[in-house]
Amino acid sequence: MSQASPTRTQPTHWLRAGLWALGFVALLWVLEATDYISGHQLDTLGIVPRTDAGLLGIAFAPVLHFGWAHLYGNTLPALILSFLVLASGVGRGIVATIIIWVVGGVGVWLMSPPGSITAGTSMLIFGWLVYLILRGMFSHRVGQIIIGVLIFLAYGSLLLGVLPGQAGVSWQGHLFGAVGGALAAWLLHDPSQKAAQKSPPNKAQKKAA
């Protein structure tokens, strides 16, 4: 039995990642249209810190936005970064996103000022950004390191958003989303792949029948 060439499966991974990324961004726009039509009723589903109802916002906040301008500003980074996270494996990318989603949401729920309400995909964007920058450092894969460097050069200035100061912007969401991205990069790297790269290849495994 011959082994499938990795180069043959790569375009399939990219296509699947692209469809997932486009589908996610389309969902954001559908939800914002629904929010607009309903008189912004969905805005109430954001994260309200340290309240029982606010816990529900952890599930919904990253896909909701406070108006079209808010959504428009997040659309392109969300599309690009989500695609890059998913391109190396949709399953792994989804797990990374869940980690970012939960860590970011819980951090906002715990640390945001009372009476505030937080929503927006920025939490995921910051998490994806840090995940892409750090995963190559953990995996020691040259391709992922190069992508991380390029992403840092393109979007690294966004990381200043983890600092408090800009009114109306949840730096807590940015900060804990970034923390979630770092945690995902650490948890999801595979040390066995690095060990396999260092060990001599088994010639018997390369034979085709």
Contacts in CASP RR format, 6 or more apart in sequence:
PFRMAT RR
TARGET T0000
AUTHOR 0000-0000-0000
METHOD contacts of the structure
MODEL  1
MSQASPTRTQPTHWLRAGLWALGFVALLWVLEATDYISGHQLDTLGIVPR
TDAGLLGIAFAPVLHFGWAHLYGNTLPALILSFLVLASGVGRGIVATIII
WVVGGVGVWLMSPPGSITAGTSMLIFGWLVYLILRGMFSHRVGQIIIGVL
IFLAYGSLLLGVLPGQAGVSWQGHLFGAVGGALAAWLLHDPSQKAAQKSP
PNKAQKKAA
1 208 0 8 1.000
1 209 0 8 1.000
2 208 0 8 1.000
3 208 0 8 1.000
13 87 0 8 1.000
13 88 0 8 1.000
13 89 0 8 1.000
13 90 0 8 1.000
14 87 0 8 1.000
16 86 0 8 1.000
16 89 0 8 1.000
16 90 0 8 1.000
17 83 0 8 1.000
17 84 0 8 1.000
17 86 0 8 1.000
17 87 0 8 1.000
17 89 0 8 1.000
17 90 0 8 1.000
18 83 0 8 1.000
18 86 0 8 1.000
18 87 0 8 1.000
20 82 0 8 1.000
20 86 0 8 1.000
20 90 0 8 1.000
21 78 0 8 1.000
21 79 0 8 1.000
21 82 0 8 1.000
21 83 0 8 1.000
21 86 0 8 1.000
22 79 0 8 1.000
24 78 0 8 1.000
24 82 0 8 1.000
25 75 0 8 1.000
25 78 0 8 1.000
25 79 0 8 1.000
25 82 0 8 1.000
27 63 0 8 1.000
28 63 0 8 1.000
28 65 0 8 1.000
28 71 0 8 1.000
28 74 0 8 1.000
28 75 0 8 1.000
28 78 0 8 1.000
28 121 0 8 1.000
29 71 0 8 1.000
29 75 0 8 1.000
31 42 0 8 1.000
31 63 0 8 1.000
31 64 0 8 1.000
31 65 0 8 1.000
32 64 0 8 1.000
32 65 0 8 1.000
32 67 0 8 1.000
32 68 0 8 1.000
32 71 0 8 1.000
34 42 0 8 1.000
35 41 0 8 1.000
35 42 0 8 1.000
35 43 0 8 1.000
35 64 0 8 1.000
35 65 0 8 1.000
35 67 0 8 1.000
36 67 0 8 1.000
36 68 0 8 1.000
40 67 0 8 1.000
42 60 0 8 1.000
42 64 0 8 1.000
43 64 0 8 1.000
43 66 0 8 1.000
43 117 0 8 1.000
43 119 0 8 1.000
44 117 0 8 1.000
45 56 0 8 1.000
45 57 0 8 1.000
45 60 0 8 1.000
45 61 0 8 1.000
45 64 0 8 1.000
45 119 0 8 1.000
46 54 0 8 1.000
46 57 0 8 1.000
46 60 0 8 1.000
46 61 0 8 1.000
46 64 0 8 1.000
46 117 0 8 1.000
46 118 0 8 1.000
46 119 0 8 1.000
47 54 0 8 1.000
47 57 0 8 1.000
47 58 0 8 1.000
47 61 0 8 1.000
47 105 0 8 1.000
47 108 0 8 1.000
47 109 0 8 1.000
47 112 0 8 1.000
47 117 0 8 1.000
47 118 0 8 1.000
47 119 0 8 1.000
48 54 0 8 1.000
48 57 0 8 1.000
48 115 0 8 1.000
48 116 0 8 1.000
48 117 0 8 1.000
49 108 0 8 1.000
49 109 0 8 1.000
49 110 0 8 1.000
49 111 0 8 1.000
49 112 0 8 1.000
49 113 0 8 1.000
49 114 0 8 1.000
49 115 0 8 1.000
49 116 0 8 1.000
49 118 0 8 1.000
50 109 0 8 1.000
50 110 0 8 1.000
50 114 0 8 1.000
54 109 0 8 1.000
55 109 0 8 1.000
57 105 0 8 1.000
57 109 0 8 1.000
57 119 0 8 1.000
58 101 0 8 1.000
58 102 0 8 1.000
58 105 0 8 1.000
58 106 0 8 1.000
58 108 0 8 1.000
58 109 0 8 1.000
60 119 0 8 1.000
61 105 0 8 1.000
61 108 0 8 1.000
61 118 0 8 1.000
61 119 0 8 1.000
61 120 0 8 1.000
61 123 0 8 1.000
62 101 0 8 1.000
62 105 0 8 1.000
62 119 0 8 1.000
62 120 0 8 1.000
62 121 0 8 1.000
62 123 0 8 1.000
62 124 0 8 1.000
63 120 0 8 1.000
63 121 0 8 1.000
64 119 0 8 1.000
64 120 0 8 1.000
65 71 0 8 1.000
65 74 0 8 1.000
65 119 0 8 1.000
65 120 0 8 1.000
65 121 0 8 1.000
66 119 0 8 1.000
66 120 0 8 1.000
70 120 0 8 1.000
74 120 0 8 1.000
74 121 0 8 1.000
74 122 0 8 1.000
74 125 0 8 1.000
77 125 0 8 1.000
77 129 0 8 1.000
77 155 0 8 1.000
77 158 0 8 1.000
78 121 0 8 1.000
78 124 0 8 1.000
78 125 0 8 1.000
81 125 0 8 1.000
81 128 0 8 1.000
81 129 0 8 1.000
81 132 0 8 1.000
81 151 0 8 1.000
81 155 0 8 1.000
82 97 0 8 1.000
82 124 0 8 1.000
82 128 0 8 1.000
84 128 0 8 1.000
84 132 0 8 1.000
84 147 0 8 1.000
84 151 0 8 1.000
85 93 0 8 1.000
85 96 0 8 1.000
85 97 0 8 1.000
85 128 0 8 1.000
85 131 0 8 1.000
85 132 0 8 1.000
86 93 0 8 1.000
86 94 0 8 1.000
88 144 0 8 1.000
92 188 0 8 1.000
95 184 0 8 1.000
95 188 0 8 1.000
96 128 0 8 1.000
96 131 0 8 1.000
96 181 0 8 1.000
96 184 0 8 1.000
96 185 0 8 1.000
96 188 0 8 1.000
97 124 0 8 1.000
97 128 0 8 1.000
99 180 0 8 1.000
99 181 0 8 1.000
99 183 0 8 1.000
99 184 0 8 1.000
99 187 0 8 1.000
99 188 0 8 1.000
100 123 0 8 1.000
100 124 0 8 1.000
100 127 0 8 1.000
100 128 0 8 1.000
100 131 0 8 1.000
100 177 0 8 1.000
100 180 0 8 1.000
100 181 0 8 1.000
100 184 0 8 1.000
101 123 0 8 1.000
101 124 0 8 1.000
103 176 0 8 1.000
103 177 0 8 1.000
103 179 0 8 1.000
103 180 0 8 1.000
103 181 0 8 1.000
103 183 0 8 1.000
104 123 0 8 1.000
104 173 0 8 1.000
104 176 0 8 1.000
104 177 0 8 1.000
104 179 0 8 1.000
104 180 0 8 1.000
105 123 0 8 1.000
105 173 0 8 1.000
105 176 0 8 1.000
105 177 0 8 1.000
106 176 0 8 1.000
107 172 0 8 1.000
107 173 0 8 1.000
107 176 0 8 1.000
108 118 0 8 1.000
108 123 0 8 1.000
108 170 0 8 1.000
108 172 0 8 1.000
108 173 0 8 1.000
108 176 0 8 1.000
111 172 0 8 1.000
111 176 0 8 1.000
112 118 0 8 1.000
112 170 0 8 1.000
112 172 0 8 1.000
112 173 0 8 1.000
116 170 0 8 1.000
118 170 0 8 1.000
118 172 0 8 1.000
118 173 0 8 1.000
122 170 0 8 1.000
122 173 0 8 1.000
122 174 0 8 1.000
123 170 0 8 1.000
123 173 0 8 1.000
123 174 0 8 1.000
123 176 0 8 1.000
123 177 0 8 1.000
124 177 0 8 1.000
125 158 0 8 1.000
126 158 0 8 1.000
126 159 0 8 1.000
126 161 0 8 1.000
126 162 0 8 1.000
126 173 0 8 1.000
126 174 0 8 1.000
126 175 0 8 1.000
126 177 0 8 1.000
126 178 0 8 1.000
126 181 0 8 1.000
127 177 0 8 1.000
127 178 0 8 1.000
127 180 0 8 1.000
127 181 0 8 1.000
127 182 0 8 1.000
127 184 0 8 1.000
128 181 0 8 1.000
129 151 0 8 1.000
129 155 0 8 1.000
129 156 0 8 1.000
129 158 0 8 1.000
129 159 0 8 1.000
129 178 0 8 1.000
130 159 0 8 1.000
130 177 0 8 1.000
130 178 0 8 1.000
130 179 0 8 1.000
130 180 0 8 1.000
130 181 0 8 1.000
130 182 0 8 1.000
130 185 0 8 1.000
131 180 0 8 1.000
131 181 0 8 1.000
131 182 0 8 1.000
131 184 0 8 1.000
131 185 0 8 1.000
132 147 0 8 1.000
132 148 0 8 1.000
132 151 0 8 1.000
133 148 0 8 1.000
133 151 0 8 1.000
133 152 0 8 1.000
133 156 0 8 1.000
134 181 0 8 1.000
134 182 0 8 1.000
134 185 0 8 1.000
134 186 0 8 1.000
135 144 0 8 1.000
135 148 0 8 1.000
135 185 0 8 1.000
135 188 0 8 1.000
135 189 0 8 1.000
136 143 0 8 1.000
136 144 0 8 1.000
136 145 0 8 1.000
136 147 0 8 1.000
136 148 0 8 1.000
136 185 0 8 1.000
136 189 0 8 1.000
137 145 0 8 1.000
137 185 0 8 1.000
138 185 0 8 1.000
138 186 0 8 1.000
138 189 0 8 1.000
139 189 0 8 1.000
139 190 0 8 1.000
139 193 0 8 1.000
139 194 0 8 1.000
140 194 0 8 1.000
140 197 0 8 1.000
141 193 0 8 1.000
159 178 0 8 1.000
161 169 0 8 1.000
161 171 0 8 1.000
161 174 0 8 1.000
162 171 0 8 1.000
162 174 0 8 1.000
162 175 0 8 1.000
162 178 0 8 1.000
163 171 0 8 1.000
164 171 0 8 1.000
165 171 0 8 1.000
END
